[in-house]
Amino acid sequence: MAKAQIGVIGGSGLYKMPGLEKAREVRITTPFGKPSDAYTVGTLEGRQVAFLARHGRGHVISPTEINFRANIYGFKKLGVERILSVSAVGSLREDYHPTDMAVPTQFVDRTRQRISTFFGGGLVAHVGFDTPVCPTVVDALAEACAAINVPFHQGGTYLCMEGPAFSTKAESNLYRSWGMDIIGMTSLQEAKLAREAEICYAVLAMVTDYDCWHPDHDAVTVAQVLDYLSRNVENSQEIVRRAVRSLPEARNCPCVSALAHAIITDRKKIPAATKKKLALLVGKYLK
């Protein structure tokens, strides 16, 4: 099977990764079902990279329908150690303008219908999630934004909503009152599962609209989102390329050993089927 060091998740508008050399498609089976699409594995900026379209090519999978576990497990199976995720978001702040980029460092979960852990079935693990993204990947994305002079915001909080409908005005204003900065529908589950898989993760958030709270802007529409997305996609591709190039080879962050002290189940009580299912993730800790 092909191997990769770095994973790239393309969100709305980003369904392929230009510049990926010697690329080939790899379809992966997982204990959690099928990933969103085939992974495209190749060389980008001298690094082995695997690209996955989060919603599938042609945007055929809604946020709630995404098989997040299969997607992250597939990256792990390919050997990926870091994931750069690209996601379209709405702005909940006056100073986060459409076509700006954001690299959030916190999340708030407002989803209701999603599975966001690999664990269960007789194996309980509680990973630390106070710092939900990898500082190394955050810095690489922020430095890449600065290098191409794209307006960006490092830090802040991404509120993850269920969707697929956009917010009501009441919800949008509530989230603003909480101090949220951006709103999207996908990145929270990816971040949690990447942490459980001991993969470094951060998201490049492309601001496409003001949600529906702004009095001087109409309610968000798909047409508006697509218009701003088309302006953002080229920048996001260049940012990802530069970030891939600048990431250090070695990992010295806590993400590497996130499960070291997370498993609390008595090893003798873990069912054999669960051990087999999760061997890729926890095998080294159950020897």
Residue, then its C-alpha position, 0 to 999 in steps of 0.5 A: m500500500a502507498k504511504a504518506q507523511i501528511g494528509v490534506i482534507g479538502g472541504s467545500g470547493l477544494y476537491k483536488m490538490p494541484g501540484l501533487e506529483k506521481a499521484r495515484e488513487v488508493r481506496i482503503t477499507t476500514p473497520f468503520g466503513k468507507p471513507s468519503d472517497a479514494y485518497t489521492v497519494g503523491t508527492l507535494e513539495g518533496r513530501q509524501v501527501a495523501f489528499l481526501a475530498r471530505h464531501g466526496r468529489g462532486h460534493v455528494i456527502s452532507p456534513t452529518e453523513i460524513n464517515f469521519r471515523a473512516n476518513i481519519y482511520g484511512f489516513k492512519k492506515l496510510g501512515v499519515e502523521r499530520i493532517l491539514s484540513v481546509s474548511a469553509v466557515g461563516s464569520l461571527r465577527e465584524d473583523y473576520h471578512p469574507t475571503d479572510m483565512a482563519v486558523p482556529t485553536q479552539f472548538v465548541d461542539r453543537t452537533r447532535q447526530r455524530i460519532s466522534t470517537f473510535f472507542g467503545g465496545g469494551l475499550v474506554a479511553h479519554v484523550g486530553f482535548d484542552t488544546p484540540v489542534c497541534p501548535t506546529v501545524v497551526d504555526a505552519l498554516a499561519e506562516a503560510c498565510a502571512a507569506i502570501n499576504v492573505p488576511f488571516h486570524q490565528g487563534g479563536t474558536y470554531l463553533c461546529m454546528e450540525g447543519p445542513a441548514f444554516s443558522t437562524k438569526a437567533e442562533s447566530n446572535l447567541y453564538r456571537s454572545w458566547g464569543m465564538d469567532i467562526i462557524g462551520m459544520t465539519s472540523l470538530q469531529e476530525a480534530k477529536l478523531a485525529r487526536e485519538a489516532e495520535i495524528c497532529y491536526a489543524v484547520l485552515a478555515m476559509v471565511t465565506d460569509y457573515d452567517c446571518w447576524h450582520p445587519d448590512h448583509d443578506a442571509v447566507t446563501v449557497a450562491q454567495v458561499l460558492d462565489y467567495l469559495s472560488r476566490n478562496v480556493e486558489n489561496s488555500q491551495e498555495i497556503v497548503r503547499r507552503a505549509v507542507r513544505s515548512l513542516p518539520e520532519a520530526r514530531n515533538c508535540p504531545c499529539v504523538s502520545a495522546l493515548a499513552h495515559a488515556i486508556i483506562t479499561d483493564r487490559k484483561k477485560i478488553p474483548a478480543a474483537t475490539k483489540k483487533k478492530l483498534a489494533l492500528l490505534v492502540g496495539k502498541y499500548l496493549k502489548 
